[in-house]
Amino acid sequence: MVELRQHDSSPTRKGEWRDVARSRAGTKRGRGATRSRTRLSVAVLALLLLAAVLVPWLSPSTGLVDYGSVRMPPAPGHPFGTDTSGRDLFTRSWAGLRISLLVAAVSTLVSTVLGSVVGTVAGSFGGWTDRLLMRLVDAVNSVPHLLLGIVIVALYRGTVLAVVLSIGLTHWATVARVVRSEVLGLRERPYVDAAISAGASRWWILRRHMLPAVVPQASLSAVLLVPHAVFHETALSFLGLGLPPHLASIGNILGDGREAVLLGAWWIVAFPALLLVATTLAVSGLAAAWRDRTVPARRSELTL
């Protein structure tokens, strides 16, 4: 007993305790920072979504043209100024943010569902099925997404469905790779081996074990895809290949303000761009916090 107390009071043992205390304190600080970032991202995103819904509803004159108020600078009556057609940029920017987020959300849903199905089937079946599907993923990744999206939009130009398909059919490959890697790890789990030994079919294992297990990773990939989908839709509309001109998307507003900036009407581009950046940062912060919570970090704990 005396020897044990002397060992516990040794400088080496004290140093180990200090290392453990510092590690736990760092873990608590990291969790606190993650919670703070999550709250801030959720609050900012909630305010942006609430304004995107309420502002166009309270002021429905989004497309009202007034050529007597063309390119007016920000003023109390027009907080964001007016565009080249005299339309109120404040109402039009929030309406454009709502449309851009809606198109991005639907496109992300299409990409997530398609990528999850492809990744789960490839990882579960393996063999020729896996190799064939992965070569398809490599073929999609070998072509620039914007270029492939332009080709798809050119087939059905001027429709919302074409924009959704151009984004959804070009961004599913990343989700498929993430889901496939998760399924390959799940195949080695004991409960999957037990189901195979019991005579369960591959489709039953796929439906009962694989798909529910990849939902967290697929959801995280979907959240990370939303900002990219917003920028993709904005780029297509900015080039004049996206949504119809009468729809107030962020890309259409920025496209209309290209020439107005040269005339000194900087607000036509500045305020919609600020809304786009703020929304992207909020969604990215929420995705990063979600990643920290769903993907556990590797911690080495000292056994005392």
C-alpha positions as CSV (number, residue, x, y, z in Angstrom):
1,M,0.0,0.0,0.0
2,V,2.9,2.3,0.8
3,E,4.5,1.6,-2.6
4,L,1.2,2.4,-4.4
5,R,0.9,5.8,-2.7
6,Q,4.5,6.6,-3.5
7,H,3.8,5.7,-7.1
8,D,0.7,7.8,-7.3
9,S,2.5,10.8,-5.9
10,S,5.4,10.6,-8.3
11,P,6.1,13.5,-10.7
12,T,5.3,11.3,-13.7
13,R,1.8,10.4,-12.3
14,K,1.1,14.1,-11.5
15,G,2.0,15.0,-15.1
16,E,-0.4,12.4,-16.5
17,W,-3.2,13.8,-14.3
18,R,-2.4,17.3,-15.6
19,D,-2.5,16.1,-19.2
20,V,-5.9,14.5,-18.6
21,A,-7.2,17.7,-17.0
22,R,-6.1,19.8,-19.9
23,S,-7.6,17.3,-22.4
24,R,-11.0,17.4,-20.7
25,A,-10.9,21.2,-20.4
26,G,-10.1,21.5,-24.1
27,T,-12.9,19.1,-24.9
28,K,-15.3,21.2,-22.9
29,R,-14.2,24.4,-24.6
30,G,-14.5,22.7,-28.0
31,R,-18.1,21.6,-27.2
32,G,-18.9,25.1,-26.0
33,A,-17.6,26.7,-29.2
34,T,-19.5,24.2,-31.3
35,R,-22.8,25.0,-29.4
36,S,-22.2,28.7,-29.8
37,R,-21.5,28.4,-33.5
38,T,-24.6,26.2,-33.9
39,R,-26.8,28.7,-32.1
40,L,-25.4,31.7,-34.1
41,S,-25.8,29.9,-37.5
42,V,-29.4,28.7,-36.6
43,A,-30.3,32.2,-35.5
44,V,-29.0,33.9,-38.6
45,L,-30.4,31.4,-41.0
46,A,-33.8,31.5,-39.2
47,L,-33.9,35.3,-39.5
48,L,-32.9,35.2,-43.2
49,L,-35.6,32.6,-44.0
50,L,-38.2,34.5,-42.0
51,A,-37.4,37.7,-43.9
52,A,-37.4,35.9,-47.2
53,V,-40.9,34.6,-46.5
54,L,-42.5,37.7,-44.8
55,V,-41.0,40.6,-46.8
56,P,-42.4,39.6,-50.2
57,W,-45.7,38.6,-48.6
58,L,-46.1,41.9,-46.8
59,S,-45.0,43.8,-49.9
60,P,-46.3,41.9,-53.0
61,S,-45.3,44.5,-55.5
62,T,-42.0,42.7,-56.4
63,G,-42.3,43.1,-60.1
64,L,-43.9,46.6,-60.1
65,V,-42.1,48.7,-62.7
66,D,-41.7,52.4,-62.2
67,Y,-39.6,54.1,-64.8
68,G,-39.8,57.4,-62.8
69,S,-37.7,55.8,-60.0
70,V,-34.9,54.1,-62.1
71,R,-31.6,53.4,-60.2
72,M,-32.5,55.4,-57.1
73,P,-29.9,55.0,-54.3
74,P,-30.8,53.6,-50.9
75,A,-33.3,55.8,-49.1
76,P,-35.9,55.4,-46.4
77,G,-38.6,54.6,-48.9
78,H,-36.3,52.1,-50.7
79,P,-33.7,50.7,-48.2
80,F,-31.8,48.8,-51.0
81,G,-32.6,51.4,-53.7
82,T,-34.2,50.5,-57.0
83,D,-33.0,48.6,-60.1
84,T,-32.9,49.6,-63.7
85,S,-36.6,49.2,-64.1
86,G,-37.5,51.2,-61.0
87,R,-38.5,48.1,-58.9
88,D,-37.9,48.1,-55.2
89,L,-34.7,46.2,-54.7
90,F,-35.4,45.5,-51.0
91,T,-38.5,43.4,-51.7
92,R,-37.1,41.9,-54.9
93,S,-33.8,40.8,-53.1
94,W,-35.7,38.9,-50.4
95,A,-38.0,37.4,-53.0
96,G,-35.0,36.3,-55.0
97,L,-33.3,34.8,-52.0
98,R,-36.5,32.8,-51.3
99,I,-36.6,31.4,-54.9
100,S,-32.9,30.7,-54.9
101,L,-33.1,28.7,-51.6
102,L,-36.1,26.8,-52.8
103,V,-34.5,25.8,-56.1
104,A,-31.3,24.9,-54.2
105,A,-33.2,22.8,-51.6
106,V,-35.1,20.8,-54.3
107,S,-31.9,20.3,-56.3
108,T,-30.1,19.1,-53.1
109,L,-32.9,16.7,-52.4
110,V,-32.6,15.2,-55.9
111,S,-28.8,14.9,-55.6
112,T,-29.0,13.4,-52.1
113,V,-31.6,10.7,-53.0
114,L,-29.8,9.8,-56.2
115,G,-26.3,9.7,-54.6
116,S,-27.5,7.7,-51.6
117,V,-29.2,5.1,-53.7
118,V,-26.1,4.7,-56.0
119,G,-23.7,4.7,-53.1
120,T,-25.7,2.2,-51.1
121,V,-26.2,-0.2,-54.0
122,A,-22.5,0.0,-55.0
123,G,-21.2,-0.6,-51.5
124,S,-23.7,-3.4,-50.7
125,F,-23.4,-5.5,-53.8
126,G,-19.7,-5.0,-54.6
127,G,-18.1,-6.8,-57.6
128,W,-19.1,-5.7,-61.1
129,T,-22.0,-3.6,-59.7
130,D,-19.6,-1.5,-57.6
131,R,-17.0,-1.1,-60.3
132,L,-19.6,-0.1,-62.9
133,L,-21.3,2.5,-60.7
134,M,-18.0,3.9,-59.6
135,R,-16.9,4.3,-63.2
136,L,-20.1,6.2,-63.8
137,V,-19.3,8.4,-60.8
138,D,-15.8,9.1,-62.2
139,A,-17.4,10.0,-65.6
140,V,-19.7,12.5,-64.0
141,N,-16.8,14.0,-61.9
142,S,-14.6,14.3,-65.0
143,V,-16.8,16.9,-66.6
144,P,-17.0,20.4,-65.0
145,H,-20.4,20.6,-63.2
146,L,-21.1,24.1,-64.6
147,L,-20.4,23.0,-68.1
148,L,-22.6,19.9,-67.8
149,G,-25.3,22.0,-66.1
150,I,-25.3,24.4,-69.0
151,V,-25.8,21.5,-71.5
152,I,-28.8,20.3,-69.5
153,V,-30.3,23.7,-69.2
154,A,-29.8,24.4,-72.9
155,L,-32.2,21.5,-73.7
156,Y,-35.1,23.0,-71.7
157,R,-34.1,26.6,-71.4
158,G,-36.2,29.0,-69.3
159,T,-37.9,26.4,-67.0
160,V,-37.4,25.8,-63.3
161,L,-37.3,22.1,-63.8
162,A,-34.3,22.4,-66.1
163,V,-32.4,24.3,-63.5
164,V,-33.3,21.8,-60.8
165,L,-32.2,18.9,-63.0
166,S,-29.0,20.6,-64.0
167,I,-28.0,21.0,-60.4
168,G,-29.4,17.7,-59.1
169,L,-27.9,15.5,-61.9
170,T,-24.4,17.0,-61.6
171,H,-23.8,17.0,-57.8
172,W,-24.9,13.5,-56.7
173,A,-21.5,11.9,-57.3
174,T,-20.0,13.3,-54.1
175,V,-22.9,12.0,-52.1
176,A,-22.5,8.6,-53.7
177,R,-18.8,8.4,-52.7
178,V,-19.5,9.4,-49.1
179,V,-22.4,6.9,-48.7
180,R,-20.4,4.1,-50.4
181,S,-17.5,4.5,-48.0
182,E,-19.9,4.4,-45.1
183,V,-21.6,1.2,-46.4
184,L,-18.2,-0.5,-47.0
185,G,-17.6,0.0,-43.2
186,L,-21.0,-1.3,-42.3
187,R,-20.5,-4.5,-44.2
188,E,-18.0,-5.6,-41.6
189,R,-20.3,-5.1,-38.7
190,P,-21.4,-8.2,-36.6
191,Y,-25.1,-7.6,-37.0
192,V,-24.7,-7.6,-40.8
193,D,-22.8,-10.9,-40.7
194,A,-25.5,-12.3,-38.4
195,A,-28.2,-11.3,-40.9
196,I,-26.3,-12.9,-43.8
197,S,-25.8,-16.1,-41.7
198,A,-29.5,-16.2,-41.0
199,G,-30.3,-16.2,-44.7
200,A,-31.3,-12.6,-45.3
201,S,-31.2,-11.4,-48.8
202,R,-29.1,-8.5,-50.0
203,W,-32.1,-6.3,-50.7
204,W,-33.5,-7.0,-47.1
205,I,-30.1,-6.1,-45.6
206,L,-30.0,-3.0,-47.9
207,R,-33.4,-1.8,-46.8
208,R,-33.2,-2.9,-43.1
209,H,-29.6,-2.0,-42.2
210,M,-27.7,-0.1,-44.8
211,L,-30.1,2.7,-45.8
212,P,-31.1,3.7,-42.2
213,A,-27.4,3.7,-41.2
214,V,-26.3,6.1,-43.9
215,V,-29.0,8.7,-43.2
216,P,-26.7,10.9,-41.0
217,Q,-23.9,11.0,-43.5
218,A,-26.3,11.6,-46.4
219,S,-28.0,14.4,-44.4
220,L,-24.7,16.1,-43.7
221,S,-23.8,15.9,-47.4
222,A,-27.1,17.5,-48.3
223,V,-26.5,20.4,-45.9
224,L,-23.1,20.9,-47.4
225,L,-24.5,20.9,-50.9
226,V,-27.1,23.6,-50.3
227,P,-24.6,26.6,-50.5
228,H,-23.0,25.1,-53.6
229,A,-26.4,24.6,-55.2
230,V,-27.3,28.3,-54.4
231,F,-24.1,29.5,-56.2
232,H,-24.7,27.1,-59.1
233,E,-28.2,28.4,-59.6
234,T,-26.9,32.0,-59.3
235,A,-24.2,31.4,-61.9
236,L,-26.7,29.9,-64.4
237,S,-29.2,32.8,-63.9
238,F,-26.3,35.3,-64.0
239,L,-25.3,33.9,-67.4
240,G,-28.9,34.2,-68.6
241,L,-29.3,30.4,-68.8
242,G,-31.2,29.8,-65.5
243,L,-34.6,30.8,-64.3
244,P,-36.9,32.9,-66.4
245,P,-36.2,36.7,-66.3
246,H,-39.5,37.5,-64.6
247,L,-38.5,35.4,-61.5
248,A,-36.7,37.4,-58.9
249,S,-33.8,35.1,-58.2
250,I,-30.5,36.3,-56.9
251,G,-28.8,35.4,-60.2
252,N,-31.3,37.3,-62.3
253,I,-30.9,40.4,-60.1
254,L,-27.1,40.3,-60.3
255,G,-27.3,39.7,-64.0
256,D,-29.6,42.8,-64.4
257,G,-27.2,44.9,-62.4
258,R,-24.0,44.1,-64.4
259,E,-24.3,47.2,-66.6
260,A,-25.8,49.3,-63.9
261,V,-22.6,49.0,-61.8
262,L,-20.7,50.8,-64.6
263,L,-23.2,53.7,-64.3
264,G,-22.6,54.0,-60.5
265,A,-25.6,52.0,-59.3
266,W,-23.5,49.7,-57.0
267,W,-26.4,48.9,-54.7
268,I,-28.1,46.8,-57.3
269,V,-25.3,44.2,-57.0
270,A,-24.1,44.9,-53.4
271,F,-27.2,44.2,-51.4
272,P,-28.3,40.9,-53.2
273,A,-24.7,39.7,-53.0
274,L,-24.5,40.4,-49.2
275,L,-27.7,38.4,-48.7
276,L,-26.2,35.5,-50.7
277,V,-23.0,35.6,-48.8
278,A,-24.8,35.8,-45.4
279,T,-27.0,32.8,-46.3
280,T,-24.1,30.8,-47.5
281,L,-22.0,31.5,-44.3
282,A,-25.0,30.6,-42.1
283,V,-25.6,27.3,-43.9
284,S,-21.9,26.5,-43.9
285,G,-21.6,27.2,-40.2
286,L,-24.6,25.0,-39.5
287,A,-23.1,22.2,-41.6
288,A,-19.8,22.5,-39.9
289,A,-21.4,22.3,-36.4
290,W,-23.5,19.4,-37.6
291,R,-20.4,17.6,-38.8
292,D,-18.7,18.1,-35.5
293,R,-21.6,16.6,-33.7
294,T,-22.3,13.6,-36.0
295,V,-18.8,12.6,-36.9
296,P,-17.1,11.8,-33.6
297,A,-13.5,13.0,-33.2
298,R,-10.9,10.4,-32.3
299,R,-9.9,11.0,-28.7
300,S,-7.2,9.1,-26.8
301,E,-8.2,8.7,-23.1
302,L,-5.8,7.6,-20.4
303,T,-6.9,4.7,-18.3
304,L,-6.4,5.4,-14.7
